[in-house]
Amino acid sequence: MTTMSSRIGALGIALVLSATLAGCSFFAKDELPTLSREQTDSDALPPNVEKSLRADDSEPAIDLASVRLVGERAGVLVYLAHGKSVAENCFVLISRDPESWGASCQESDELMTTIEPGIEARTTKDGAIPKDDGDGVININKGPWIVLTEDVIVREVTR
């Protein structure tokens, strides 16, 4: 009986360990490609934005070591980052005026945010353009989606 209990216990531990390892690889596999690349000097946020995000009461809380520059469209710089956890993804959008910026986070790989006038940014899988993007917003003129990277698309927004 003791041998049988030991085998069942060992099997249980093995199952828990394999599930844990599978979970880790799942999150690594599902991470947005932009966030999985090495950070470079070009990924640095402007000093005033970084200072604001470092503030103790900053909302949203962004992991500054995870910030990656995605690109620029219509005079808006688009950055992607992690929030409080790896599961939380964030956009930081900075317009031509460095004092005009915004950040938005969500615990999902599907994230959308807008800075007006400027752009609407959205995460996507493999550069896919959404068929139905919720055109229920009133009084906003939206241009066609432009692929910045395989995981970020943007379009110009005016009022």
PyRosetta script that sets phi, psi and omega in degrees:
from pyrosetta import init, pose_from_sequence

init()
pose = pose_from_sequence("MTTMSSRIGALGIALVLSATLAGCSFFAKDELPTLSREQTDSDALPPNVEKSLRADDSEPAIDLASVRLVGERAGVLVYLAHGKSVAENCFVLISRDPESWGASCQESDELMTTIEPGIEARTTKDGAIPKDDGDGVININKGPWIVLTEDVIVREVTR")
pose.set_psi(1, -38.8)
pose.set_omega(1, -179.1)
pose.set_phi(2, -66.8)
pose.set_psi(2, -39.7)
pose.set_omega(2, 178.7)
pose.set_phi(3, -63.2)
pose.set_psi(3, -41.5)
pose.set_omega(3, 179.1)
pose.set_phi(4, -64.6)
pose.set_psi(4, -43.4)
pose.set_omega(4, 178.3)
pose.set_phi(5, -62.2)
pose.set_psi(5, -40.0)
pose.set_omega(5, 178.9)
pose.set_phi(6, -63.9)
pose.set_psi(6, -41.5)
pose.set_omega(6, 179.7)
pose.set_phi(7, -66.5)
pose.set_psi(7, -41.5)
pose.set_omega(7, 178.8)
pose.set_phi(8, -65.2)
pose.set_psi(8, -42.2)
pose.set_omega(8, 177.8)
pose.set_phi(9, -62.2)
pose.set_psi(9, -43.8)
pose.set_omega(9, 179.4)
pose.set_phi(10, -64.3)
pose.set_psi(10, -40.4)
pose.set_omega(10, 178.3)
pose.set_phi(11, -64.0)
pose.set_psi(11, -41.4)
pose.set_omega(11, 178.1)
pose.set_phi(12, -61.2)
pose.set_psi(12, -45.0)
pose.set_omega(12, 179.0)
pose.set_phi(13, -63.1)
pose.set_psi(13, -42.4)
pose.set_omega(13, 179.4)
pose.set_phi(14, -62.0)
pose.set_psi(14, -40.1)
pose.set_omega(14, 179.1)
pose.set_phi(15, -66.2)
pose.set_psi(15, -42.5)
pose.set_omega(15, 178.8)
pose.set_phi(16, -63.6)
pose.set_psi(16, -44.5)
pose.set_omega(16, 179.4)
pose.set_phi(17, -62.5)
pose.set_psi(17, -43.7)
pose.set_omega(17, -179.1)
pose.set_phi(18, -67.5)
pose.set_psi(18, -36.0)
pose.set_omega(18, 177.1)
pose.set_phi(19, -66.4)
pose.set_psi(19, -40.2)
pose.set_omega(19, 178.6)
pose.set_phi(20, -63.3)
pose.set_psi(20, -46.3)
pose.set_omega(20, 179.1)
pose.set_phi(21, -64.2)
pose.set_psi(21, -39.1)
pose.set_omega(21, 177.7)
pose.set_phi(22, -63.9)
pose.set_psi(22, -38.8)
pose.set_omega(22, 177.8)
pose.set_phi(23, -63.1)
pose.set_psi(23, -41.5)
pose.set_omega(23, 179.1)
pose.set_phi(24, -63.6)
pose.set_psi(24, -44.8)
pose.set_omega(24, -178.9)
pose.set_phi(25, -68.9)
pose.set_psi(25, -29.5)
pose.set_omega(25, 177.2)
pose.set_phi(26, -60.8)
pose.set_psi(26, -48.8)
pose.set_omega(26, -178.4)
pose.set_phi(27, -66.4)
pose.set_psi(27, -37.8)
pose.set_omega(27, 178.8)
pose.set_phi(28, -64.5)
pose.set_psi(28, -40.3)
pose.set_omega(28, -178.7)
pose.set_phi(29, -68.0)
pose.set_psi(29, -35.4)
pose.set_omega(29, -175.8)
pose.set_phi(30, -88.2)
pose.set_psi(30, -1.6)
pose.set_omega(30, 179.9)
pose.set_phi(31, -65.6)
pose.set_psi(31, 143.8)
pose.set_omega(31, 177.4)
pose.set_phi(32, -62.3)
pose.set_psi(32, 132.4)
pose.set_omega(32, -176.0)
pose.set_phi(33, -55.0)
pose.set_psi(33, -37.9)
pose.set_omega(33, 179.2)
pose.set_phi(34, -59.3)
pose.set_psi(34, -38.5)
pose.set_omega(34, -178.2)
pose.set_phi(35, -78.6)
pose.set_psi(35, -14.9)
pose.set_omega(35, -179.1)
pose.set_phi(36, -89.5)
pose.set_psi(36, -9.2)
pose.set_omega(36, 178.8)
pose.set_phi(37, -83.0)
pose.set_psi(37, 162.3)
pose.set_omega(37, 179.6)
pose.set_phi(38, -66.6)
pose.set_psi(38, 142.4)
pose.set_omega(38, 176.4)
pose.set_phi(39, -75.4)
pose.set_psi(39, 138.5)
pose.set_omega(39, 178.6)
pose.set_phi(40, -120.8)
pose.set_psi(40, 174.5)
pose.set_omega(40, 178.3)
pose.set_phi(41, -60.9)
pose.set_psi(41, -31.9)
pose.set_omega(41, -179.0)
pose.set_phi(42, -70.5)
pose.set_psi(42, -11.8)
pose.set_omega(42, 179.1)
pose.set_phi(43, -83.0)
pose.set_psi(43, -4.8)
pose.set_omega(43, -176.1)
pose.set_phi(44, -67.5)
pose.set_psi(44, 135.4)
pose.set_omega(44, 175.2)
pose.set_phi(45, -76.3)
pose.set_psi(45, 155.0)
pose.set_omega(45, 173.2)
pose.set_phi(46, -57.3)
pose.set_psi(46, 146.8)
pose.set_omega(46, -175.3)
pose.set_phi(47, -53.5)
pose.set_psi(47, -40.9)
pose.set_omega(47, -177.7)
pose.set_phi(48, -66.9)
pose.set_psi(48, -35.4)
pose.set_omega(48, 179.1)
pose.set_phi(49, -70.7)
pose.set_psi(49, -46.3)
pose.set_omega(49, 179.0)
pose.set_phi(50, -60.0)
pose.set_psi(50, -42.7)
pose.set_omega(50, 179.4)
pose.set_phi(51, -60.2)
pose.set_psi(51, -44.1)
pose.set_omega(51, 179.1)
pose.set_phi(52, -63.3)
pose.set_psi(52, -40.4)
pose.set_omega(52, -179.3)
pose.set_phi(53, -72.9)
pose.set_psi(53, -22.2)
pose.set_omega(53, 176.8)
pose.set_phi(54, -79.6)
pose.set_psi(54, -16.3)
pose.set_omega(54, -178.5)
pose.set_phi(55, -57.9)
pose.set_psi(55, 141.8)
pose.set_omega(55, -176.9)
pose.set_phi(56, -57.8)
pose.set_psi(56, -34.6)
pose.set_omega(56, -177.6)
pose.set_phi(57, -99.4)
pose.set_psi(57, 19.6)
pose.set_omega(57, -178.1)
pose.set_phi(58, -65.0)
pose.set_psi(58, 132.4)
pose.set_omega(58, 173.7)
pose.set_phi(59, -126.7)
pose.set_psi(59, 127.3)
pose.set_omega(59, -2.1)
pose.set_phi(60, -79.5)
pose.set_psi(60, 160.6)
pose.set_omega(60, 176.2)
pose.set_phi(61, -81.4)
pose.set_psi(61, 121.5)
pose.set_omega(61, -177.2)
pose.set_phi(62, -118.7)
pose.set_psi(62, 135.4)
pose.set_omega(62, 174.9)
pose.set_phi(63, -76.8)
pose.set_psi(63, 102.8)
pose.set_omega(63, -174.6)
pose.set_phi(64, -64.1)
pose.set_psi(64, -24.7)
pose.set_omega(64, 177.5)
pose.set_phi(65, -70.9)
pose.set_psi(65, -15.0)
pose.set_omega(65, -178.1)
pose.set_phi(66, -98.6)
pose.set_psi(66, -2.8)
pose.set_omega(66, -175.5)
pose.set_phi(67, -65.4)
pose.set_psi(67, 132.5)
pose.set_omega(67, 177.5)
pose.set_phi(68, -133.6)
pose.set_psi(68, 132.2)
pose.set_omega(68, 174.9)
pose.set_phi(69, -75.6)
pose.set_psi(69, 126.9)
pose.set_omega(69, 179.3)
pose.set_phi(70, -92.7)
pose.set_psi(70, -42.4)
pose.set_omega(70, -178.9)
pose.set_phi(71, 160.9)
pose.set_psi(71, -165.7)
pose.set_omega(71, -177.5)
pose.set_phi(72, -136.6)
pose.set_psi(72, 143.1)
pose.set_omega(72, 176.4)
pose.set_phi(73, -152.0)
pose.set_psi(73, 131.8)
pose.set_omega(73, 177.5)
pose.set_phi(74, 54.1)
pose.set_psi(74, 37.5)
pose.set_omega(74, 178.6)
pose.set_phi(75, 77.2)
pose.set_psi(75, 12.2)
pose.set_omega(75, 179.7)
pose.set_phi(76, -115.7)
pose.set_psi(76, 125.9)
pose.set_omega(76, 174.1)
pose.set_phi(77, -83.1)
pose.set_psi(77, 135.1)
pose.set_omega(77, -178.1)
pose.set_phi(78, -113.8)
pose.set_psi(78, 122.0)
pose.set_omega(78, 177.0)
pose.set_phi(79, -118.8)
pose.set_psi(79, 148.3)
pose.set_omega(79, 175.3)
pose.set_phi(80, -121.0)
pose.set_psi(80, 144.6)
pose.set_omega(80, -178.4)
pose.set_phi(81, -155.9)
pose.set_psi(81, 172.7)
pose.set_omega(81, 170.6)
pose.set_phi(82, -96.3)
pose.set_psi(82, 154.7)
pose.set_omega(82, 175.6)
pose.set_phi(83, -92.1)
pose.set_psi(83, -136.7)
pose.set_omega(83, -178.6)
pose.set_phi(84, -64.2)
pose.set_psi(84, -27.1)
pose.set_omega(84, 179.5)
pose.set_phi(85, -135.1)
pose.set_psi(85, 166.6)
pose.set_omega(85, 178.7)
pose.set_phi(86, -65.0)
pose.set_psi(86, -25.9)
pose.set_omega(86, -179.8)
pose.set_phi(87, -75.1)
pose.set_psi(87, -15.8)
pose.set_omega(87, -178.7)
pose.set_phi(88, -99.2)
pose.set_psi(88, 121.8)
pose.set_omega(88, 178.8)
pose.set_phi(89, -106.2)
pose.set_psi(89, 148.6)
pose.set_omega(89, -175.2)
pose.set_phi(90, -135.8)
pose.set_psi(90, 146.1)
pose.set_omega(90, 167.4)
pose.set_phi(91, -106.1)
pose.set_psi(91, 142.0)
pose.set_omega(91, 167.0)
pose.set_phi(92, -123.0)
pose.set_psi(92, 118.9)
pose.set_omega(92, -179.6)
pose.set_phi(93, -113.0)
pose.set_psi(93, 128.4)
pose.set_omega(93, -177.4)
pose.set_phi(94, -126.2)
pose.set_psi(94, 120.4)
pose.set_omega(94, -179.2)
pose.set_phi(95, -82.0)
pose.set_psi(95, -178.6)
pose.set_omega(95, -178.2)
pose.set_phi(96, -54.5)
pose.set_psi(96, -37.4)
pose.set_omega(96, 176.0)
pose.set_phi(97, -84.0)
pose.set_psi(97, 110.1)
pose.set_omega(97, -175.3)
pose.set_phi(98, -60.5)
pose.set_psi(98, -13.3)
pose.set_omega(98, 176.0)
pose.set_phi(99, -82.4)
pose.set_psi(99, -12.3)
pose.set_omega(99, -179.2)
pose.set_phi(100, -104.0)
pose.set_psi(100, 99.9)
pose.set_omega(100, -178.2)
pose.set_phi(101, -150.1)
pose.set_psi(101, 165.1)
pose.set_omega(101, 178.0)
pose.set_phi(102, -151.0)
pose.set_psi(102, 155.0)
pose.set_omega(102, 178.2)
pose.set_phi(103, -133.9)
pose.set_psi(103, 146.4)
pose.set_omega(103, -178.3)
pose.set_phi(104, -147.7)
pose.set_psi(104, 135.7)
pose.set_omega(104, -179.5)
pose.set_phi(105, -128.5)
pose.set_psi(105, 154.3)
pose.set_omega(105, 176.6)
pose.set_phi(106, -155.6)
pose.set_psi(106, 142.1)
pose.set_omega(106, 179.6)
pose.set_phi(107, -83.0)
pose.set_psi(107, 74.2)
pose.set_omega(107, -176.4)
pose.set_phi(108, -170.1)
pose.set_psi(108, 159.9)
pose.set_omega(108, 172.4)
pose.set_phi(109, -91.9)
pose.set_psi(109, 4.1)
pose.set_omega(109, 174.3)
pose.set_phi(110, -111.3)
pose.set_psi(110, 102.1)
pose.set_omega(110, -173.3)
pose.set_phi(111, -129.1)
pose.set_psi(111, 138.3)
pose.set_omega(111, 177.0)
pose.set_phi(112, -139.3)
pose.set_psi(112, 139.1)
pose.set_omega(112, 176.8)
pose.set_phi(113, -151.7)
pose.set_psi(113, 159.9)
pose.set_omega(113, -176.4)
pose.set_phi(114, -135.8)
pose.set_psi(114, 143.9)
pose.set_omega(114, 168.7)
pose.set_phi(115, -126.0)
pose.set_psi(115, 125.1)
pose.set_omega(115, -174.2)
pose.set_phi(116, -116.0)
pose.set_psi(116, 144.2)
pose.set_omega(116, -16.2)
pose.set_phi(117, -69.2)
pose.set_psi(117, 151.4)
pose.set_omega(117, -178.4)
pose.set_phi(118, 159.6)
pose.set_psi(118, -108.4)
pose.set_omega(118, -174.8)
pose.set_phi(119, -140.2)
pose.set_psi(119, 162.8)
pose.set_omega(119, 168.0)
pose.set_phi(120, -112.5)
pose.set_psi(120, 128.7)
pose.set_omega(120, -179.6)
pose.set_phi(121, -115.2)
pose.set_psi(121, 145.1)
pose.set_omega(121, -176.7)
pose.set_phi(122, -147.4)
pose.set_psi(122, 138.4)
pose.set_omega(122, 172.6)
pose.set_phi(123, -80.2)
pose.set_psi(123, 152.8)
pose.set_omega(123, -177.2)
pose.set_phi(124, -150.2)
pose.set_psi(124, 165.4)
pose.set_omega(124, 177.3)
pose.set_phi(125, -101.2)
pose.set_psi(125, 123.7)
pose.set_omega(125, 175.4)
pose.set_phi(126, 55.5)
pose.set_psi(126, 34.5)
pose.set_omega(126, 177.6)
pose.set_phi(127, 69.2)
pose.set_psi(127, 17.3)
pose.set_omega(127, -178.2)
pose.set_phi(128, -69.1)
pose.set_psi(128, 135.2)
pose.set_omega(128, 177.3)
pose.set_phi(129, -92.2)
pose.set_psi(129, 127.0)
pose.set_omega(129, -178.7)
pose.set_phi(130, -66.1)
pose.set_psi(130, 142.3)
pose.set_omega(130, 177.2)
pose.set_phi(131, -77.9)
pose.set_psi(131, -45.8)
pose.set_omega(131, 178.9)
pose.set_phi(132, -117.4)
pose.set_psi(132, 110.2)
pose.set_omega(132, -175.3)
pose.set_phi(133, -110.7)
pose.set_psi(133, 26.1)
pose.set_omega(133, 174.8)
pose.set_phi(134, 68.4)
pose.set_psi(134, 56.4)
pose.set_omega(134, -178.3)
pose.set_phi(135, -71.9)
pose.set_psi(135, 21.6)
pose.set_omega(135, -178.9)
pose.set_phi(136, -76.1)
pose.set_psi(136, -5.2)
pose.set_omega(136, -179.0)
pose.set_phi(137, -74.7)
pose.set_psi(137, 129.8)
pose.set_omega(137, -175.6)
pose.set_phi(138, -91.9)
pose.set_psi(138, 146.2)
pose.set_omega(138, 173.8)
pose.set_phi(139, 65.6)
pose.set_psi(139, 27.2)
pose.set_omega(139, 174.6)
pose.set_phi(140, -122.8)
pose.set_psi(140, 125.6)
pose.set_omega(140, 176.0)
pose.set_phi(141, -91.4)
pose.set_psi(141, 124.7)
pose.set_omega(141, -175.9)
pose.set_phi(142, -119.5)
pose.set_psi(142, 134.8)
pose.set_omega(142, 176.9)
pose.set_phi(143, -88.0)
pose.set_psi(143, -176.7)
pose.set_omega(143, 178.9)
pose.set_phi(144, -71.3)
pose.set_psi(144, 152.9)
pose.set_omega(144, 177.6)
pose.set_phi(145, -69.4)
pose.set_psi(145, 138.3)
pose.set_omega(145, 176.8)
pose.set_phi(146, -119.1)
pose.set_psi(146, 132.8)
pose.set_omega(146, 179.0)
pose.set_phi(147, -83.5)
pose.set_psi(147, 117.4)
pose.set_omega(147, 174.4)
pose.set_phi(148, -88.4)
pose.set_psi(148, -44.7)
pose.set_omega(148, 176.4)
pose.set_phi(149, -143.5)
pose.set_psi(149, 177.9)
pose.set_omega(149, -179.9)
pose.set_phi(150, -64.9)
pose.set_psi(150, -14.4)
pose.set_omega(150, -178.8)
pose.set_phi(151, -121.8)
pose.set_psi(151, 4.7)
pose.set_omega(151, 179.4)
pose.set_phi(152, -137.7)
pose.set_psi(152, 128.1)
pose.set_omega(152, 173.2)
pose.set_phi(153, -121.2)
pose.set_psi(153, 151.4)
pose.set_omega(153, 179.7)
pose.set_phi(154, -139.0)
pose.set_psi(154, 161.6)
pose.set_omega(154, 171.3)
pose.set_phi(155, -149.9)
pose.set_psi(155, 151.8)
pose.set_omega(155, -179.1)
pose.set_phi(156, -73.8)
pose.set_psi(156, 144.1)
pose.set_omega(156, -179.7)
pose.set_phi(157, -131.0)
pose.set_psi(157, 130.4)
pose.set_omega(157, 174.0)
pose.set_phi(158, -131.7)
pose.set_psi(158, 163.4)
pose.set_omega(158, 176.1)
pose.set_phi(159, -112.4)
pose.dump_pdb("model.pdb")
